[in-house]
Amino acid sequence: MTTHSLTRSLVIAALMVALGVTLPLAVHLAKIGGPILCPMHIPIFLAGLLLEPGWALVVAVMAPILSFILTGMPPMSPPMLPLMVVELSFYAVSISLLTRHTRYNIWVSLPLSMIIGRIGLGLAAAVIGPLFNFNVNPLVYVYGALIQALPGIALQLLIIPALVKVPSISAQLAYKNR
């Protein structure tokens, strides 16, 4: 990895982590439900689009942990923090891999990544949940989270492809494909 690409990755990762902390904070301050709009998902998907899978994973792990440290959100009890770390990690890595190693465009890779992330959430609820005495049926939990997040999913399906068309982001995506 060249110094230029390392610097580029560090800057983009830092920006996405910062957005991963500030967007949810803004949504919570505006009294809009975070689980409804899923504001942390947007920078995580962007990180996956702009960064290699390893860097995208770092962003997906760091953003919710840093947000918890600075704001107390997502909460540890019920164990939203560890569940979100897994879910966001699945989003970031899957969209990064899908856009780099398949011919899928954003309209295919984004919804597929959303499905893969929800599968990760279900697995996390099944495995991590009981460790925190959070005993839920993973399918019911994911279904409930999915229904509650429909406005956020619609927002993501509108915003993320539109952001990919922004010239500076398009240039970054073209850069990563060199």
Sequence and secondary structure as in RCSB ss.txt:
>XXXX:A:sequence
MTTHSLTRSLVIAALMVALGVTLPLAVHLAKIGGPILCPMHIPIFLAGLLLEPGWALVVAVMAPILSFILTGMPP
MSPPMLPLMVVELSFYAVSISLLTRHTRYNIWVSLPLSMIIGRIGLGLAAAVIGPLFNFNVNPLVYVYGALIQAL
PGIALQLLIIPALVKVPSISAQLAYKNR
>XXXX:A:secstr
  HHHHHHHHHHHHHHHHHHHHHHHHHHHTT  HHHH TTHHHHHHHHHHS HHHHHHHHHHHHHHHHHHH  S 
TTTTHHHHHHHHHHHHHHHHHHHHHHS   HHHHHHHHHHHHHHHHHHHHHHTGGGGT    HHHHHHHHHHHTH
HHHHHHHHHHHHHHTSHHHHHHHHHHT 
